[in-house]
């Protein structure tokens, strides 16, 4: 099977290295804006050459962003080529269109690396949903925020110092907004919820609070109470809707999540019959992410379906029924309340009007 690789950054270069060791697949073409004489394959800056090449069966997209990735992926599928991508932003913004185009074109679309990095998270949701009803999904799906919170917890660092350390080590971007404000995690939640429940939810409908308001004093208070802060994505079935949100969560120090350190990820599904199943491992990095991309290529080679699921029913976000215990902090005053998620976020947003540093966190029991 011949593969065209779009993008040769961290993930692309590691994928190329892994693929070069395989016997039944090979990267025949790399799309690059500059010459790459070190590569033992064709290199082109013209994507139309890839579209016209009938020997290419799979296009692997690891460019990132929406454009030109969206145009490239659509053109590839219309040309009858399977697509494997690690692009969560692309998949969230064009979820319905991409799934419909894959079905119409008779090709496969896979994106396991888009949520969980090297963890087989989306493929596990696919497997379980075939024979059981998934009731909820949640987990740590952003390595940057987990590294920062781990540093604050273990070393007593304040948020700014922990962020600088994460940036110096390459875990956080120069502009860390997408990570620290929870936007990256929310995109991964969209893909997880859609697959787990056979729905199509909209990213902007999901309440999203990141970690930038967590102070060293908050971490110390949590420790005093026997808890650890983590940024968690959560979604569950709620009647005809889906309850979903992203926010800091306090876990008892005995919980597996509390012991997921560094840039690690852990994701848990709860199903009607088999109960909870958790998957942990490297949530980012060249080889872990590239291994998920390579696994998807083999799924295509084995003849997988057009997508992980055939269902993508439009579904609203409804947070009025799911009840949890919450921590709210304004200034130095902490309060614990039990209420529906919708009410908790309403109160939090009201607090922000008078205190821009207000904090909300779910309490995991």
C-alpha positions in Angstrom: 0.0 0.0 0.0 1.4 3.4 -1.1 1.0 6.3 1.3 1.3 10.1 0.6 2.4 11.9 3.7 1.2 15.5 4.1 3.5 17.3 6.6 6.9 16.4 7.9 7.1 18.0 11.3 7.4 16.0 14.6 4.6 13.5 13.9 5.2 13.3 10.2 9.0 12.6 10.5 8.4 10.0 13.2 5.6 8.3 11.1 8.0 8.2 8.2 10.6 6.4 10.3 8.1 3.9 11.6 6.6 3.2 8.2 10.0 2.7 6.6 10.4 -0.4 8.8 7.2 -2.0 7.5 7.0 -4.5 4.6 3.4 -4.1 3.4 3.1 -0.3 3.5 5.4 2.4 2.3 5.5 6.2 2.1 5.9 6.8 -1.6 5.4 10.6 -1.6 5.9 13.4 0.9 4.2 16.8 0.4 6.7 19.5 1.5 7.3 23.1 0.7 11.1 22.5 0.6 13.4 19.9 -0.9 14.2 16.9 1.4 17.1 15.1 -0.2 17.4 12.9 2.9 14.2 11.1 2.0 14.1 7.9 -0.1 10.8 8.7 -1.7 9.2 11.3 -4.0 8.9 14.8 -2.6 6.5 17.4 -4.1 5.0 20.7 -3.2 2.1 20.2 -5.6 -0.8 18.3 -3.9 -2.5 17.8 -7.3 0.3 15.4 -8.2 -0.8 13.2 -5.2 -4.4 13.4 -6.2 -3.6 12.3 -9.8 -1.3 9.4 -8.7 -3.5 6.3 -8.8 -0.9 4.2 -7.1 -1.4 6.1 -3.8 -4.1 4.5 -1.7 -3.9 6.4 1.5 -3.3 10.0 2.4 -1.9 10.7 5.9 -2.5 14.3 7.0 -0.4 15.6 9.8 -0.2 19.3 8.8 -2.6 20.6 11.5 -5.0 23.5 11.3 -8.0 23.7 9.1 -6.7 25.0 5.8 -5.2 23.7 3.6 -5.7 20.4 5.4 -9.5 20.4 4.8 -9.2 21.0 1.1 -6.5 18.4 0.8 -8.4 15.8 2.7 -11.6 16.4 0.8 -9.8 16.2 -2.6 -8.1 13.0 -1.5 -11.4 11.3 -0.6 -13.1 12.5 -3.7 -10.3 10.9 -5.7 -11.0 7.6 -3.9 -8.1 7.7 -1.5 -8.5 6.7 2.2 -7.5 9.3 4.7 -5.7 9.0 8.1 -5.4 12.2 10.1 -4.2 13.4 13.5 -6.0 16.7 13.2 -8.6 17.2 15.9 -9.4 20.8 15.0 -10.2 19.7 11.4 -12.3 16.8 12.5 -14.3 18.9 15.0 -15.0 21.8 12.7 -16.0 19.6 9.7 -17.2 16.4 11.4 -20.5 15.9 9.6 -19.1 16.9 6.2 -16.1 14.6 6.4 -18.0 11.6 7.6 -20.6 12.1 4.8 -17.9 12.5 2.2 -16.1 9.4 3.3 -19.3 7.3 3.0 -20.2 8.9 -0.4 -16.7 8.3 -1.7 -16.5 4.7 -0.4 -13.3 5.3 1.5 -12.1 5.1 5.1 -11.5 8.1 7.4 -9.5 7.4 10.6 -8.3 9.8 13.3 -7.2 7.7 16.3 -4.2 10.0 17.0 -6.5 13.1 17.3 -7.5 12.1 20.9 -5.2 10.5 23.3 -2.0 10.6 21.3 -0.5 7.1 21.6 -3.5 5.7 23.5 -5.9 3.6 21.5 -8.8 5.6 22.9 -11.1 6.2 19.9 -10.5 2.7 18.6 -11.5 1.3 22.0 -14.7 3.4 22.0 -15.4 1.9 18.6 -14.8 -1.7 19.9 -16.9 -1.3 23.0 -19.8 0.5 21.3 -20.3 -2.5 19.0 -21.6 -4.7 21.7 -22.4 -2.5 24.7 -24.0 0.9 25.5 -21.4 3.4 26.6 -22.9 5.6 29.4 -20.0 8.1 30.0 -16.5 9.1 28.9 -14.0 11.2 30.8 -10.4 11.7 31.3 -7.1 13.7 31.1 -6.7 14.3 27.4 -4.2 17.2 27.4 -0.6 16.5 28.3 0.4 20.2 28.6 -2.1 21.0 31.3 -1.4 17.7 33.1 2.3 18.6 33.1 1.6 22.0 34.6 -0.7 20.8 37.2 1.7 18.0 38.1 4.5 20.5 38.6 2.2 22.7 40.8 1.2 19.7 42.9 4.6 18.1 43.3 6.9 21.1 43.5 4.6 23.8 44.9 5.2 26.0 41.8 2.7 28.7 40.9 0.9 28.6 37.6 3.2 31.1 35.8 6.4 29.3 36.8 5.0 25.8 35.9 3.8 27.2 32.5 7.3 28.6 31.8 8.9 25.3 32.6 6.4 23.5 30.3 7.3 25.9 27.5 11.0 25.5 28.0 10.6 21.7 27.7 8.5 21.9 24.6 5.3 20.7 26.2 3.6 24.1 25.8 3.5 26.4 22.8 4.7 30.0 22.9 0.9 30.8 22.8 -0.5 28.2 25.2 -4.1 29.4 25.0 -5.6 26.3 23.3 -4.1 24.0 25.9 -4.4 26.0 29.2 -7.9 27.3 28.4 -9.1 23.7 27.7 -9.9 24.2 23.9 -7.6 21.4 22.8 -9.2 19.1 25.4 -12.7 20.1 24.3 -12.0 19.1 20.7 -10.9 15.7 21.9 -14.1 15.5 24.0 -16.2 16.2 20.9 -14.6 13.3 19.0 -14.9 11.0 22.1 -18.6 11.8 22.8 -19.6 11.6 19.1 -18.1 8.2 18.8 -19.2 6.9 22.2 -22.8 7.9 21.8 -23.3 7.9 18.0 -24.0 11.6 17.9 -22.7 14.9 16.5 -22.3 17.6 19.1 -21.0 21.1 18.5 -17.7 22.2 20.1 -18.9 25.7 21.1 -22.0 24.3 22.9 -19.8 22.7 25.5 -18.8 24.7 28.6 -15.1 24.9 28.8 -12.9 26.2 31.7 -9.1 25.7 31.7 -6.5 25.9 34.4 -5.2 29.4 34.1 -7.1 30.5 37.3 -5.7 27.8 39.5 -3.3 29.3 42.0 -0.7 27.7 44.3 -3.0 28.4 47.2 -5.7 26.4 45.5 -3.4 23.4 45.0 -2.4 23.7 48.7 -6.0 23.8 49.8 -6.8 20.7 47.7 -3.8 18.9 49.2 -5.1 19.8 52.7 -8.4 18.2 51.8 -6.9 15.1 50.2 -7.4 16.0 46.6 -5.4 16.7 43.4 -6.3 19.0 40.6 -6.6 17.7 37.0 -8.1 19.1 33.9 -10.9 16.7 32.9 -13.2 16.2 29.9 -16.5 14.6 30.8 -19.6 13.5 28.8 -22.5 11.3 29.6 -25.9 10.4 28.2 -28.6 12.5 29.6 -32.0 11.5 28.1 -32.2 12.8 24.5 -29.2 15.0 25.0 -25.6 14.7 26.1 -24.1 16.3 29.2 -20.6 17.5 28.5 -18.1 19.9 29.9 -14.4 20.6 30.4 -13.1 21.9 33.7 -10.6 21.4 36.5 -11.6 18.4 38.7 -10.5 17.4 42.2 -9.6 13.7 42.5 -8.9 11.9 45.8 -5.2 11.2 46.1 -6.0 7.5 45.8 -7.6 7.8 42.3 -5.6 6.7 39.2 -6.1 10.2 37.7 -4.3 11.7 40.7 -1.2 9.6 39.9 -1.2 10.3 36.2 1.8 12.6 36.1 3.9 14.6 33.6 2.4 14.8 30.2 0.5 11.5 30.5 -3.1 10.9 29.6 -5.8 8.6 31.1 -9.2 8.1 29.6 -12.1 6.1 31.0 -15.3 4.8 29.5 -18.2 3.4 31.5 -20.5 0.9 29.7 -23.8 -0.5 30.7 -22.6 -4.1 31.0 -18.9 -4.2 31.2 -18.6 -1.2 33.6 -15.5 1.1 33.6 -12.5 0.6 31.4 -9.4 2.9 31.6 -6.7 3.5 29.1 -3.4 5.3 30.1 -0.2 6.2 28.3 1.6 8.9 26.4 -0.9 11.5 25.3 1.6 13.3 22.9 5.0 13.0 21.4 6.4 12.0 18.0 6.6 8.2 18.3 3.4 7.7 20.4 1.3 9.8 18.1 2.9 8.4 15.0 2.2 4.8 16.2 -1.5 5.6 16.3 -1.4 7.0 12.8 0.4 3.8 11.6 -2.1 1.6 13.4 -4.9 3.5 11.5 -3.1 2.8 8.2 -3.2 -0.9 9.0 -6.9 -0.7 9.9 -7.4 0.7 6.4 -5.3 -2.0 4.9 -7.5 -4.6 6.7 -10.6 -3.1 5.2 -12.2 -1.0 8.1 -15.4 0.9 7.5 -15.8 4.4 6.4 -15.6 5.7 10.0 -15.6 4.2 13.5 -19.3 4.5 13.7 -22.2 4.7 11.2 -24.2 7.0 13.5 -23.8 10.8 13.8 -27.2 12.0 15.0 -27.3 15.8 15.7 -27.5 16.2 19.4 -27.8 19.1 21.8 -25.7 19.6 25.0 -27.9 19.4 28.1 -26.2 19.9 31.4 -29.4 20.3 33.6 -29.7 16.7 34.7 -26.2 15.6 35.5 -25.5 16.5 39.2 -22.1 16.7 40.9 -20.3 18.2 43.8 -18.5 21.4 42.9 -15.9 23.7 44.4 -16.4 27.4 43.7 -13.8 30.0 44.8 -14.0 33.7 44.7 -11.2 35.6 46.2 -10.0 33.5 49.1 -13.4 32.1 49.9 -14.1 28.4 49.0 -17.5 26.9 49.0 -18.7 23.3 48.1 -22.1 22.8 46.5 -24.0 19.9 44.9 -26.0 20.9 41.9 -26.5 20.3 38.2 -23.6 21.1 35.9 -25.7 23.8 34.2 -26.3 25.6 37.5 -22.7 25.2 38.6 -21.4 26.9 35.4 -24.1 29.6 35.7 -22.9 30.5 39.2 -19.3 30.4 38.0 -19.9 32.8 35.1 -21.8 35.1 37.5 -18.8 35.1 39.9 -16.5 36.0 37.0 -18.4 39.3 36.6 -17.1 40.5 39.9 -13.9 38.4 40.2 -12.0 37.7 37.0 -9.9 35.1 38.9 -12.8 33.0 40.2 -12.4 29.3 40.0 -14.7 26.3 39.4 -13.8 22.6 39.9 -15.8 19.5 39.9 -15.2 17.1 42.8 -14.8 13.5 41.8 -16.3 11.2 44.4 
